[in-house]
Amino acid sequence: MDTLADAPQSALSGVARVLVHAGKLNAKLAEELVRSSKDKRVSFISSVIAAGAVSPADLAHTLSNALALPLLDLASVDPQRLPRNVIDGKMVAQYQVVVLGKRGNRLFIGGADPTDQEAVERIKFATQLSPEWVIVEHDKLAKLLEGAGISASETLESLSSGDFEFDVTDDVTSPQENAESPSEVEDAPVVRFLQKMLIDAINARASDLHFEPYEYHYRVRFRIDGELREITQPPIAIKDKLSSRIKVISRLDIAEKRVPQDGRMKLKFGSKSIDFRVSTLPTLFGEKIVIRILDPSSAKVGIEALGYEKIEKDRLLKIIQRPYGMVLVTGPTGSGKTVSLYTCLNILNQPGVNISTVEDPAEINLPGVNQVNVNDKAGLTFSAALKSFLRQDPDIIMVGEIRDLETADIAIKAAQTGHMVMSTLHTNDAPTTLTRLLNMGVAPFNIASSVLLITAQRLARKLCETCKTQADYPRDAMLKAGFTEAALDGTWRPYRAIGCSACSNGYKGRVGIYQVMPVTEEIQKIILNEGTAMDIAVQAQREQVRDLRQSGLIKVRSGVTTLEEVISVTNE
């Protein structure tokens, strides 16, 4: 082993010197990593970890012992409780640090490189406080900073455009665009900030991005696994430029700020493209913009990945293969109805089948399917599109949502005349869907003769496989939640969410909870007799149709999610 004395003093300093002295690196390798980090313009610690020479945990423990500094596990820290805006975001990114707390004139700084005196002096000068270093693991710090919307290695000005592009170039303009100065839409930092937010959202598995202006601040939030999380608070001065930039690439009127607008844009990653749906809304202090991420691959993940239990999956697959009839998918906004419908369409999408869809708007682009967007101003409503479909020799028709009696009547007539019709409704569960159609004015005979199956669904957060831990719940609480005495036989234990660096508060991803109810002869009789939703629900239970709570409890028993999550999403 080379010794510290063998290395030139000018070549090794700071962390490199500590690691060599502790026997974690030999001097020759340390010199090579120092040179490599300078060539690549990255930190020495990043080079060490990237080379696999020392693990982040081992590095942090070594520095803590050698320098007699406290060590903190960031996995145990709630990012939402950390002080905000104590030091400038650019400084945070440049020196890869996080503010942990403040006491009197002491400022506790978490970082992976405690030998960085420049960072200490800059922070001291900027805050007029006395920084005290706390060592944290490099990988956990990077994850925390990324989660806060701040890259650990990039500043807003130095963000590269990356190997992606929008499908609309800056020279594709609308006549209204002359109302804005070029700087409003071409400001480089704003362009790069938007691109970074979109990339971060995709990497974080977010479904929506919210850009929200307020009187004294501006914030960006991501919806991840169904929960909105604040990501960053950029300077409020960028709100108009950011709004204009989003409008340009979404082909919206950037001069119009008084009324809501809807548009689309596309981001290309090499051979892969991801669509975004854009919605603007005038508020008191500027335009709020929500961008929904529409990943076409979500419709091709396969029905097994959606979370259907075997009996429910078999019921659904059997019905959608029928030549005619109606299949309804119900649930609140954001419960995954569109993905379920498109998964079924993807299964049925064969060369010999003619599939047409009408949506408001079409969220997922599926090759081989004829998709139509509703345009109420032009007279292209759901009902108008359905009438046109029936003259287009369709085999399968998908209606984005049944909103009124006219649309319901046309869809039901299509189902009765030799077409498979799929659609959605906003109801709480499968039985209430049938009474909702009755209340809309659809004749009982038409419902009984056309509707084949109804699926109600919710999305529950999945437990992180890395950190989930078995839990002991009181037996009374388990029984109250819906478990039977027979189910609590002691052969299994539920899990609870813990939280680690690989997840968010113990959850990672979402899974569907389903109630799949075929409309049998007995249920048809109840409909014809204008029975209530309660009558239908009782009959469905007799036919072994699980309700949403019972389906959720199966996910609890199998360790997919927690009891608290199931109660939360099925608590009608």
C-alpha positions in Angstrom: 0.0 0.0 0.0 1.3 3.4 -1.0 1.6 5.8 2.0 0.5 9.4 2.3 4.1 10.4 2.2 4.5 8.9 -1.3 1.9 11.4 -2.8 2.8 15.0 -3.6 1.4 17.3 -1.0 0.0 19.6 -3.7 -1.9 16.7 -5.4 -3.7 15.5 -2.4 -5.6 17.6 0.0 -8.9 17.7 1.8 -11.0 14.5 1.5 -8.3 12.7 -0.6 -5.7 13.1 2.1 -8.1 11.9 4.8 -9.0 8.8 2.8 -5.4 7.9 2.0 -4.4 8.4 5.7 -7.4 6.2 6.8 -6.3 3.4 4.3 -9.4 3.7 2.2 -7.5 4.7 -0.9 -3.9 4.2 -2.0 -2.1 7.4 -3.0 -1.8 6.5 -6.7 -5.5 5.9 -7.1 -6.2 9.1 -5.1 -4.1 11.1 -7.5 -5.9 9.6 -10.5 -9.3 10.4 -9.1 -8.2 13.9 -8.3 -7.0 14.4 -11.9 -10.2 12.8 -13.2 -12.5 15.0 -11.1 -10.6 18.2 -12.3 -10.9 17.0 -16.0 -14.6 16.3 -15.7 -15.2 19.3 -13.5 -17.0 17.4 -10.8 -16.2 17.0 -7.1 -13.6 14.6 -5.9 -16.2 12.8 -3.8 -18.4 12.2 -6.9 -15.4 10.7 -8.7 -14.6 8.4 -5.7 -18.1 7.1 -5.5 -18.6 6.8 -9.3 -15.4 4.7 -9.4 -16.7 2.4 -6.7 -13.5 3.1 -4.7 -15.4 3.9 -1.5 -19.2 3.6 -0.8 -21.1 6.7 0.3 -21.8 5.3 3.8 -18.1 4.2 4.3 -16.9 7.6 3.1 -19.2 9.5 5.5 -18.2 7.3 8.5 -14.5 7.7 7.7 -14.7 11.5 7.5 -16.8 11.6 10.6 -14.2 9.6 12.6 -11.2 11.3 11.1 -12.4 14.9 11.6 -14.5 14.3 14.8 -17.6 15.8 13.2 -21.2 14.6 13.7 -22.8 12.2 11.2 -26.5 12.4 10.3 -28.6 9.9 8.4 -30.7 12.0 6.0 -33.1 9.1 5.5 -34.5 10.0 9.0 -35.0 13.7 8.1 -38.3 15.0 6.8 -37.4 17.4 4.0 -40.5 19.4 4.5 -39.3 20.4 8.0 -35.9 21.7 6.8 -35.4 25.5 6.9 -36.0 27.1 3.5 -34.4 30.1 1.8 -31.7 30.5 4.5 -29.0 30.5 1.8 -29.3 31.0 -2.0 -30.4 28.1 -4.1 -27.4 28.6 -6.4 -25.0 28.3 -3.4 -26.8 25.2 -2.3 -26.3 23.6 -5.7 -22.7 24.8 -6.2 -21.5 23.5 -2.8 -23.9 20.5 -2.5 -25.1 21.4 1.0 -28.4 21.5 2.8 -29.4 23.7 5.8 -30.3 21.4 8.7 -31.2 24.0 11.3 -30.3 27.3 13.0 -29.7 28.0 16.7 -28.7 31.5 17.8 -25.9 32.6 15.4 -25.0 29.0 14.6 -26.1 27.5 11.2 -25.9 23.7 10.9 -24.9 22.7 7.4 -25.1 19.1 6.0 -22.6 18.2 3.4 -20.5 15.3 2.1 -17.2 17.4 2.0 -16.4 19.0 5.3 -13.0 20.1 4.1 -14.5 22.7 1.7 -13.5 25.9 3.4 -14.6 28.0 0.5 -18.2 26.8 1.1 -18.0 27.7 4.8 -16.6 31.2 4.1 -19.2 31.9 1.4 -22.1 30.7 3.6 -20.8 32.7 6.5 -20.5 35.9 4.5 -23.9 35.4 2.9 -25.8 34.6 6.1 -23.7 36.5 8.8 -24.0 33.2 10.8 -21.4 30.8 12.0 -21.6 27.6 9.9 -21.1 24.2 11.7 -20.6 21.2 9.5 -22.6 17.9 9.8 -21.5 15.1 7.6 -24.1 13.3 5.5 -23.9 10.6 2.9 -23.4 11.8 -0.6 -26.1 9.7 -2.3 -28.8 10.6 0.2 -27.8 14.3 0.0 -28.1 14.2 -3.8 -31.5 12.5 -3.6 -32.8 15.1 -1.1 -31.5 18.0 -3.2 -33.1 16.6 -6.4 -36.3 16.1 -4.5 -36.2 19.7 -3.5 -35.9 20.8 -7.1 -32.2 21.6 -6.8 -29.6 19.5 -8.6 -26.6 18.7 -6.5 -24.3 19.3 -9.4 -26.0 21.9 -11.6 -27.1 25.5 -11.2 -29.9 27.2 -13.1 -27.4 29.0 -15.4 -25.2 25.9 -16.2 -28.0 23.5 -16.9 -27.3 21.8 -20.3 -30.2 21.3 -22.7 -29.6 17.6 -22.6 -30.3 15.0 -25.3 -34.0 15.9 -25.6 -36.0 18.5 -27.5 -39.5 19.8 -27.8 -41.4 19.1 -31.0 -42.1 22.8 -31.5 -39.1 25.0 -32.3 -38.8 28.6 -31.2 -39.4 29.9 -34.7 -42.8 28.3 -34.9 -44.9 31.2 -33.7 -48.4 32.4 -33.8 -49.6 35.8 -34.9 -50.3 36.8 -31.3 -46.7 36.2 -30.3 -45.6 39.6 -31.5 -47.4 41.0 -28.4 -44.5 39.7 -26.3 -40.8 40.6 -26.5 -38.4 37.9 -27.6 -36.9 37.7 -24.2 -40.3 36.6 -22.8 -40.0 33.3 -24.6 -36.3 32.9 -25.3 -34.8 33.6 -21.9 -32.2 30.9 -21.6 -32.4 30.3 -17.8 -36.2 30.0 -18.0 -36.0 27.6 -20.9 -33.5 25.4 -19.0 -35.5 25.7 -15.8 -38.6 24.4 -17.5 -36.8 21.6 -19.2 -35.2 20.6 -15.9 -38.6 20.6 -14.1 -40.1 18.3 -16.8 -37.1 15.9 -16.6 -37.2 15.9 -12.8 -41.0 15.2 -12.9 -40.5 12.2 -15.2 -37.7 10.8 -13.1 -39.8 11.2 -10.0 -42.7 9.4 -11.6 -44.9 12.4 -11.2 -48.3 12.6 -12.9 -48.7 16.4 -12.9 -46.7 19.6 -12.4 -48.2 22.7 -10.9 -46.7 26.1 -11.4 -48.5 28.5 -9.0 -48.0 32.3 -8.6 -48.9 34.0 -5.4 -48.5 37.6 -4.2 -45.0 37.3 -2.8 -43.7 33.9 -4.0 -43.9 31.4 -6.7 -43.9 27.6 -6.2 -43.7 24.4 -8.2 -45.4 21.2 -7.0 -45.3 17.7 -8.3 -48.1 15.1 -7.8 -46.3 11.9 -7.0 -48.2 8.8 -6.2 -51.4 10.9 -5.8 -49.9 13.4 -3.4 -48.9 17.0 -4.1 -45.4 17.8 -3.0 -43.7 21.2 -3.1 -40.5 20.9 -5.1 -39.0 24.4 -5.3 -39.8 28.1 -5.0 -38.1 29.8 -8.0 -37.9 33.6 -8.1 -41.3 35.2 -8.6 -39.8 37.4 -11.4 -39.8 34.4 -13.8 -43.5 33.7 -13.6 -44.5 35.6 -16.8 -41.5 34.4 -18.8 -42.2 30.8 -17.8 -45.9 31.1 -18.6 -45.0 32.5 -22.1 -42.5 29.8 -22.7 -45.0 27.0 -21.9 -47.6 28.7 -24.1 -45.3 28.9 -27.1 -44.4 25.2 -27.0 -48.0 24.2 -26.3 -49.2 26.3 -29.3 -51.3 28.6 -27.1 -52.1 32.3 -27.4 -49.4 34.0 -25.3 -51.1 37.4 -25.5 -54.3 36.0 -23.9 -54.0 36.0 -20.1 -57.7 36.6 -19.2 -59.3 33.2 -19.9 -58.2 29.6 -19.4 -56.5 27.8 -22.3 -55.7 24.1 -23.0 -52.9 22.8 -25.1 -50.4 20.0 -25.6 -46.6 19.6 -26.0 -44.2 16.8 -26.6 -40.7 16.1 -25.3 -38.5 13.8 -27.3 -35.8 11.6 -25.7 -34.0 10.0 -28.7 -36.6 7.5 -30.0 -39.0 7.9 -27.1 -41.6 10.7 -26.9 -43.7 11.8 -23.9 -46.8 13.9 -24.3 -47.9 16.6 -21.9 -51.3 18.2 -21.5 -51.2 21.8 -20.6 -53.9 23.8 -18.8 -53.7 27.5 -17.9 -55.9 29.3 -15.4 -55.9 33.1 -14.6 -55.5 33.7 -10.9 -55.2 36.9 -8.8 -51.4 37.1 -9.2 -50.8 35.5 -12.6 -51.5 32.3 -14.5 -51.5 29.0 -12.8 -50.3 26.3 -15.1 -50.8 22.5 -14.7 -49.0 20.1 -16.9 -50.1 16.5 -17.0 -47.6 13.9 -18.1 -49.1 11.4 -20.6 -46.8 8.4 -21.0 -48.0 6.2 -23.9 -46.2 3.2 -22.4 -48.6 3.3 -19.5 -51.2 1.7 -21.7 -48.9 -1.1 -22.7 -47.8 -2.3 -19.2 -50.2 -5.2 -19.3 -53.3 -5.9 -17.3 -51.3 -7.9 -14.7 -49.3 -4.8 -13.7 -52.5 -2.8 -12.9 -53.2 -4.9 -9.8 -56.2 -7.0 -10.8 -56.7 -10.2 -8.7 -57.0 -13.3 -10.9 -60.8 -13.7 -10.6 -61.3 -10.0 -11.4 -58.9 -10.1 -14.3 -60.6 -13.2 -15.7 -64.1 -11.6 -15.5 -62.9 -8.5 -17.3 -61.0 -10.3 -20.1 -63.9 -12.6 -20.7 -66.4 -9.8 -21.1 -64.3 -7.5 -23.4 -63.9 -10.3 -25.9 -67.7 -10.3 -26.4 -68.8 -8.9 -29.8 -71.2 -6.4 -28.5 -72.4 -4.8 -25.2 -71.2 -2.1 -22.9 -68.3 -2.0 -20.3 -68.2 0.9 -17.8 -65.2 1.9 -15.7 -66.1 4.2 -12.8 -64.2 6.1 -10.1 -63.1 9.6 -9.2 -60.8 11.8 -11.2 -57.2 10.5 -11.1 -58.2 6.9 -10.2 -56.6 5.4 -13.4 -59.8 4.9 -15.4 -58.2 6.0 -18.7 -55.2 3.7 -18.3 -57.6 0.7 -17.6 -59.6 1.4 -20.7 -56.5 1.8 -22.9 -55.1 -1.4 -21.5 -58.2 -3.2 -22.7 -58.1 -1.4 -26.0 -54.4 -2.4 -26.4 -55.4 -6.1 -25.9 -58.2 -5.8 -28.5 -56.1 -3.7 -31.0 -55.6 -6.2 -33.8 -55.3 -5.7 -37.6 -58.8 -7.0 -38.2 -60.5 -4.7 -35.7 -61.7 -1.1 -36.2 -61.5 0.9 -32.9 -62.6 4.5 -32.6 -62.4 6.7 -29.5 -63.8 10.1 -28.6 -62.2 11.9 -25.6 -61.9 15.3 -24.0 -59.0 15.3 -24.8 -57.3 12.1 -26.0 -54.6 11.5 -23.3 -52.7 8.5 -24.7 -51.7 8.1 -28.3 -52.3 4.5 -29.3 -51.3 3.5 -32.9 -54.0 1.6 -34.7 -56.8 3.4 -32.9 -58.8 6.2 -34.5 -58.9 8.9 -31.8 -61.1 12.0 -31.9 -60.9 15.1 -29.6 -64.1 16.7 -28.4 -64.4 20.3 -29.7 -67.6 21.8 -28.2 -67.1 25.2 -29.9 -67.0 23.5 -33.3 -70.0 21.3 -32.5 -67.9 18.2 -32.1 -69.5 16.8 -28.9 -69.4 13.3 -27.5 -72.9 12.6 -29.0 -72.0 14.1 -32.4 -68.8 12.0 -32.6 -70.7 8.9 -31.6 -73.3 9.4 -34.3 -70.4 9.8 -36.8 -68.7 6.6 -35.5 -71.8 4.5 -36.3 -71.3 5.4 -40.0 -67.7 4.5 -39.9 -68.1 0.7 -39.6 -66.7 0.4 -36.0 -66.1 -2.8 -34.0 -65.2 -1.2 -30.7 -66.1 2.3 -29.6 -64.6 4.1 -26.5 -66.3 7.2 -25.1 -64.2 9.2 -22.7 -67.1 9.9 -20.4 -70.9 9.6 -20.4 -72.0 13.1 -19.3 -75.6 13.4 -20.4 -78.6 11.5 -21.5 -78.0 12.0 -25.3 -74.5 10.5 -25.1 -75.8 7.6 -22.9 -78.7 6.8 -25.3 -76.4 6.8 -28.4 -73.8 4.7 -26.6 -76.4 2.2 -25.4 -78.0 1.9 -28.9 -74.5 1.3 -30.3 -74.0 -1.5 -27.7 -77.4 -3.0 -28.7 -76.6 -3.0 -32.4 -73.5 -5.1 -32.6 -70.7 -2.9 -31.2 -68.5 -3.2 -28.1 -68.8 0.1 -26.2 -66.4 1.2 -23.4 -66.8 4.3 -21.3 -66.4 5.9 -17.9 -68.7 7.4 -15.3 -68.0 9.3 -12.1 -69.6 7.1 -9.4 -68.5 5.7 -6.1 -68.8 2.0 -6.9 -70.2 -0.4 -9.4 -73.8 -0.8 -8.0 -74.4 3.0 -7.9 -73.4 3.2 -11.6 -76.6 1.5 -12.7 -78.8 3.7 -10.6 -76.9 6.8 -11.9 -77.9 5.8 -15.5 -81.5 5.4 -14.3 -81.4 8.9 -12.8 -80.0 10.3 -16.0 -83.1 9.1 -17.7 -82.0 5.9 -19.4 -84.8 3.3 -19.6 -84.3 0.3 -17.3 -84.7 -2.1 -20.2 -81.9 -0.5 -22.2 -79.5 -0.7 -19.2 -80.3 -4.3 -18.5 -79.9 -5.3 -22.2 -76.7 -3.5 -22.9 -74.4 -3.2 -19.9 -72.3 -6.3 -19.5 -69.8 -5.4 -16.7 -68.9 -2.5 -14.5 -65.5 -1.9 -12.9 -65.1 0.5 -10.0 -61.5 1.4 -9.1 -59.2 3.4 -6.9 -55.4 3.8 -6.8 -53.6 3.1 -3.5 -49.9 3.7 -2.8 -47.7 0.7 -2.8 -45.4 -0.1 0.1 -41.7 0.3 -0.6 -40.1 -3.2 -0.8 -36.9 -1.9 0.7 -38.1 -0.6 4.0 -41.6 -2.0 4.7 -41.8 -3.6 8.1 -44.3 -6.0 9.7 -46.7 -4.4 12.1 -49.1 -5.5 14.9 -52.5 -3.9 14.7 -55.2 -4.4 17.4 -57.5 -7.2 16.5 -60.5 -5.0 17.0 -59.1 -2.5 14.5 -58.6 -5.2 11.9 -62.2 -6.5 12.3 -63.5 -2.9 12.2 -61.6 -2.4 8.9 -63.4 -5.3 7.4 -61.4 -8.5 8.0 -63.3 -11.5 9.1 -62.4 -13.7 12.1 -61.4 -16.5 9.7 -59.0 -14.2 7.9 -57.2 -13.3 11.1 -55.9 -16.8 11.5 -52.4 -15.8 12.6 -50.6 -17.1 9.5 -49.8 -13.6 8.2 -49.1 -10.1 9.5 -49.8 -6.7 7.8 -47.0 -4.3 7.0 -46.5 -0.6 7.8 -44.7 2.2 6.0 -41.4 3.3 7.3 -39.5 5.4 4.8 -36.0 5.2 3.3 -33.8 6.8 0.7 -35.4 4.7 -2.0 -39.0 5.8 -1.4 -41.2 8.6 -0.1 -42.6 8.1 3.4 -42.5 4.4 2.9 -44.4 4.2 -0.4 -43.3 3.9 -3.9 -45.7 3.6 -6.9 -49.4 2.9 -6.9 -51.6 -0.2 -7.4 -55.2 -0.5 -8.4 -58.0 -1.7 -6.2 -61.0 -3.0 -8.2 -64.6 -4.0 -7.9 -65.5 -6.0 -11.1 -69.2 -6.6 -11.3 -70.7 -8.6 -14.2 -74.4 -7.7 -14.8 -75.9 -11.1 -14.4 -79.6 -12.2 -14.9 -80.4 -11.6 -11.3 -79.0 -8.1 -11.4 -80.8 -7.4 -14.6 -84.1 -8.4 -12.8 -83.3 -5.8 -10.1 -82.7 -3.1 -12.7 -85.9 -3.9 -14.6 -87.8 -3.7 -11.3 -86.0 -0.3 -10.7 -84.3 -1.6 -7.5 -81.9 0.5 -5.5 -78.1 0.5 -5.5 -78.3 -1.3 -2.2 -80.3 -4.1 -3.7 -77.8 -4.5 -6.5 -74.9 -4.4 -4.0 -76.5 -7.2 -1.9 -77.0 -9.4 -5.0 -73.4 -8.7 -6.1 -72.1 -9.9 -2.7 -74.2 -13.1 -3.1 -72.4 -13.6 -6.5 -68.9 -13.3 -4.8 -68.2 -9.8 -6.2 -65.8 -8.1 -3.8 -66.5 -4.5 -3.0 -63.6 -2.0 -3.0 -62.8 -2.4 0.7 -62.6 -6.2 0.4 -60.4 -5.9 -2.6 -58.1 -3.5 -0.8 -57.9 -5.8 2.2 -56.5 -8.5 -0.1 -53.7 -6.1 -1.0 -53.1 -5.5 2.8 -52.9 -9.3 3.4 -50.4 -9.8 0.5 -48.2 -7.0 1.8 -48.7 -4.7 -1.2 -50.1 -1.7 0.8 -51.0 -0.7 4.3 -54.3 -0.9 6.2 -54.3 2.9 6.6 -53.9 3.5 2.9 -56.8 1.1 2.0 -59.1 2.8 4.6 -58.1 6.2 3.2 -59.0 5.4 -0.5 -62.1 3.3 0.2 -63.7 5.4 3.0 -66.9 6.3 1.2 
